[in-house]
Amino acid sequence: MNSETPPKAAVKPENPLANLLLNVLLPVTVLSACSKHPGPDAPLYAIGPKWALVVAVLLPVGYFLWDYRERGKVNTFSIIGLISVLFSGGLGLLDLSAQAFAVKEASVPLILAGLLWWTGRGPKPLVRQLLMNPEMMDVGRVEEAISVHDARPAFDRLIRTSTWMLMGSMMLSAVLNYFLALYFLKGLAPGSPEFTEGIGKLSAWGWLVIGLPSAVLTVWAMFRLFRGLKQLTGLDTDDIMLPR
């Protein structure tokens, strides 16, 4: 009788192109290009500001549901992006002001910074879950090596430093998001085609001006953590990373 536990099926890797296309590029394009009111002189893709917002919201919702069905795994970053798009679409459909959008744009990174700070006080920091991805890193082997080398205090300091780095990135994003929203939306009538186009421009420029620098800082924090793990544990890159 074979008592061995059958191996767990591997989780399908996420398609980064589909993620970027359906969560960012297509919603931004719909908001920017399709928000004009339909009419004789309007292009065929003009569906009006409210329907443009509805379509822009449905795209990431559909991707999230499809991705969950395909991979059977909830992606934290997909949830954050989904909430952000739903929040933007909801505010637009409610015809709220530019000030409300500015507060929304600032609130998302501030909430993330708060989560990083709060979980960083406990035994399971969020930054550790974000940077030590069990789909890429042999976390069990790393933990064992940390214990063998009695490097737990140094590892905890490394995690705290990474937490402060990402918190700083989120707080800077909050400030930039707030003023960027006011720049693109101030003086525009809520619910108008111009306001919806402004939301599209805000989303596009937000990824360029804020998203890319934040991504660079996150990659740097991950590189710093990875380098620190190698020094603390004595493991090589092949020992830390899972085979692909």
C-alpha positions as CSV (number, residue, x, y, z in Angstrom):
1,M,0.0,0.0,0.0
2,N,1.5,3.3,-1.1
3,S,1.1,5.9,1.7
4,E,3.0,8.6,-0.1
5,T,1.2,11.9,-0.5
6,P,0.6,12.7,-4.2
7,P,2.5,15.8,-5.3
8,K,0.6,19.0,-5.4
9,A,-0.3,20.3,-8.8
10,A,1.9,23.2,-9.9
11,V,0.2,26.6,-10.0
12,K,0.1,28.0,-13.5
13,P,2.2,31.1,-13.9
14,E,0.3,34.4,-14.4
15,N,0.4,35.8,-17.9
16,P,2.1,39.3,-17.4
17,L,1.1,40.5,-20.8
18,A,-2.6,39.8,-20.2
19,N,-2.4,41.2,-16.8
20,L,-0.9,44.5,-18.1
21,L,-3.3,44.7,-21.0
22,L,-6.6,44.0,-19.3
23,N,-5.9,45.6,-15.9
24,V,-4.2,48.8,-17.2
25,L,-3.8,49.5,-20.9
26,L,-7.3,48.6,-22.2
27,P,-9.2,50.3,-19.3
28,V,-7.2,53.5,-19.8
29,T,-7.7,53.4,-23.5
30,V,-11.5,52.9,-23.1
31,L,-11.7,55.8,-20.6
32,S,-9.7,58.1,-22.9
33,A,-11.1,57.2,-26.3
34,C,-14.7,56.0,-25.8
35,S,-16.1,58.6,-23.4
36,K,-17.4,61.0,-26.0
37,H,-21.2,61.1,-26.4
38,P,-22.4,59.1,-29.4
39,G,-23.8,61.1,-32.3
40,P,-23.7,61.6,-36.1
41,D,-20.2,63.1,-36.0
42,A,-18.8,61.0,-33.2
43,P,-16.6,57.9,-34.0
44,L,-18.2,54.4,-33.8
45,Y,-16.4,53.7,-30.5
46,A,-18.0,56.7,-28.7
47,I,-20.3,55.2,-26.1
48,G,-20.5,58.1,-23.6
49,P,-18.7,58.7,-20.3
50,K,-20.9,56.4,-18.1
51,W,-20.7,53.4,-20.4
52,A,-17.0,54.0,-20.9
53,L,-16.5,53.7,-17.2
54,V,-18.7,50.6,-17.0
55,V,-16.6,48.9,-19.7
56,A,-13.3,50.0,-18.2
57,V,-14.4,48.5,-14.8
58,L,-15.7,45.2,-16.4
59,L,-12.3,44.5,-18.1
60,P,-10.3,44.0,-14.9
61,V,-13.2,42.3,-13.2
62,G,-13.4,39.8,-16.1
63,Y,-9.7,39.2,-16.0
64,F,-9.6,38.6,-12.3
65,L,-12.4,36.0,-12.5
66,W,-10.8,34.3,-15.5
67,D,-7.3,34.3,-13.9
68,Y,-8.7,32.8,-10.6
69,R,-10.5,30.1,-12.6
70,E,-7.4,29.2,-14.6
71,R,-4.8,29.3,-11.7
72,G,-7.0,28.7,-8.7
73,K,-5.0,31.3,-6.8
74,V,-5.8,34.8,-5.6
75,N,-3.1,37.3,-6.5
76,T,-2.7,40.1,-4.0
77,F,-1.6,42.6,-6.5
78,S,-4.5,41.8,-8.8
79,I,-6.9,42.5,-5.9
80,I,-5.3,45.8,-5.2
81,G,-5.5,46.8,-8.9
82,L,-9.1,45.6,-9.1
83,I,-10.2,47.6,-6.1
84,S,-8.5,50.7,-7.5
85,V,-10.3,50.4,-10.8
86,L,-13.7,49.7,-9.2
87,F,-13.2,52.6,-6.9
88,S,-12.4,54.9,-9.7
89,G,-15.3,53.7,-11.8
90,G,-17.7,54.0,-8.9
91,L,-16.7,57.5,-8.1
92,G,-17.1,58.4,-11.8
93,L,-20.5,56.9,-12.0
94,L,-21.6,58.8,-8.9
95,D,-20.4,62.1,-10.5
96,L,-18.3,63.0,-7.5
97,S,-15.8,65.9,-7.6
98,A,-12.2,66.1,-8.6
99,Q,-11.4,66.5,-4.9
100,A,-13.0,63.1,-4.2
101,F,-10.9,61.5,-6.9
102,A,-7.8,63.1,-5.4
103,V,-8.6,61.7,-2.0
104,K,-9.2,58.2,-3.5
105,E,-6.0,58.3,-5.4
106,A,-4.1,59.1,-2.2
107,S,-6.0,56.7,0.0
108,V,-5.0,53.5,-1.8
109,P,-1.2,53.8,-1.2
110,L,-1.8,55.2,2.3
111,I,-3.9,52.1,3.2
112,L,-1.0,49.9,1.8
113,A,1.5,51.9,3.9
114,G,-0.7,51.4,7.0
115,L,-0.9,47.7,6.3
116,L,2.9,47.4,5.9
117,W,3.3,49.3,9.2
118,W,0.7,47.3,11.1
119,T,1.8,43.8,10.0
120,G,5.4,44.8,10.5
121,R,4.7,45.0,14.2
122,G,3.7,41.3,14.3
123,P,5.2,37.9,13.6
124,K,4.0,37.9,9.9
125,P,5.1,41.1,8.2
126,L,3.3,41.8,4.9
127,V,6.6,42.8,3.2
128,R,7.9,39.3,3.9
129,Q,4.9,37.8,2.1
130,L,5.3,40.2,-0.8
131,L,9.1,39.8,-1.3
132,M,9.5,36.1,-0.3
133,N,7.2,34.7,-2.9
134,P,6.8,30.9,-2.3
135,E,6.2,30.4,-6.0
136,M,9.7,31.7,-6.8
137,M,11.7,31.1,-3.6
138,D,12.4,28.0,-1.6
139,V,11.1,29.6,1.6
140,G,11.4,26.4,3.7
141,R,15.1,26.0,2.8
142,V,15.8,29.7,3.5
143,E,14.1,29.5,6.9
144,E,16.1,26.4,7.8
145,A,19.4,28.0,6.8
146,I,18.5,31.1,8.9
147,S,18.0,28.9,11.9
148,V,21.1,26.9,11.3
149,H,23.2,30.1,11.1
150,D,21.5,31.7,14.1
151,A,20.7,34.7,11.8
152,R,17.1,35.4,12.9
153,P,17.8,38.8,14.6
154,A,19.7,40.0,11.4
155,F,17.0,38.6,9.2
156,D,14.3,40.5,11.2
157,R,16.3,43.7,10.8
158,L,16.5,43.1,7.1
159,I,12.7,42.7,6.9
160,R,12.1,45.9,9.0
161,T,14.4,47.9,6.7
162,S,12.6,46.6,3.6
163,T,9.3,47.5,5.3
164,W,10.3,51.1,5.8
165,M,11.6,51.3,2.2
166,L,8.2,50.2,0.8
167,M,6.3,52.4,3.3
168,G,8.2,55.4,2.1
169,S,7.4,54.5,-1.5
170,M,3.7,54.2,-0.7
171,M,3.6,57.5,1.2
172,L,5.4,59.3,-1.7
173,S,2.9,57.7,-4.1
174,A,0.0,59.0,-2.0
175,V,1.2,62.6,-2.2
176,L,1.9,62.4,-6.0
177,N,-1.4,60.7,-6.7
178,Y,-3.3,63.5,-4.9
179,F,-1.8,66.4,-6.8
180,L,-1.8,64.5,-10.1
181,A,-5.6,63.9,-9.8
182,L,-6.2,67.6,-9.0
183,Y,-4.0,68.6,-12.0
184,F,-6.0,66.5,-14.5
185,L,-9.5,66.8,-13.1
186,K,-9.8,70.2,-11.4
187,G,-12.3,72.5,-13.1
188,L,-13.9,69.7,-15.1
189,A,-17.6,68.9,-14.6
190,P,-18.2,65.5,-13.0
191,G,-19.9,63.1,-15.5
192,S,-18.8,65.0,-18.5
193,P,-16.8,63.4,-21.4
194,E,-13.9,65.7,-20.5
195,F,-14.0,64.5,-16.9
196,T,-14.0,60.8,-18.0
197,E,-11.1,61.5,-20.4
198,G,-9.3,63.1,-17.5
199,I,-9.7,59.9,-15.5
200,G,-8.1,58.0,-18.4
201,K,-5.2,60.5,-18.6
202,L,-4.8,60.3,-14.8
203,S,-4.6,56.5,-14.9
204,A,-2.1,56.5,-17.7
205,W,0.2,59.2,-16.2
206,G,-0.2,57.7,-12.8
207,W,1.4,54.5,-14.0
208,L,4.2,56.4,-15.7
209,V,4.9,59.0,-13.0
210,I,4.2,57.0,-9.9
211,G,3.9,53.3,-10.8
212,L,7.2,52.9,-12.5
213,P,9.3,54.6,-9.7
214,S,7.4,52.5,-7.1
215,A,8.1,49.4,-9.1
216,V,11.8,50.2,-9.3
217,L,12.0,50.8,-5.5
218,T,10.2,47.5,-4.9
219,V,12.6,45.7,-7.2
220,W,15.5,47.3,-5.3
221,A,14.0,46.3,-2.0
222,M,13.7,42.7,-3.3
223,F,17.3,42.7,-4.6
224,R,18.5,44.0,-1.3
225,L,16.6,41.4,0.6
226,F,17.9,38.7,-1.7
227,R,21.5,39.8,-1.3
228,G,21.0,39.9,2.4
229,L,19.6,36.4,2.5
230,K,22.7,35.1,0.6
231,Q,25.0,36.7,3.1
232,L,23.0,35.5,6.2
233,T,22.4,31.9,5.1
234,G,25.4,31.1,2.9
235,L,23.1,29.8,0.2
236,D,23.7,30.3,-3.5
237,T,21.1,31.7,-5.9
238,D,20.2,28.2,-7.1
239,D,19.6,27.1,-3.5
240,I,17.3,30.0,-2.8
241,M,15.2,30.1,-6.0
242,L,12.9,27.3,-7.1
243,P,13.7,25.7,-10.4
244,R,11.6,27.1,-13.3
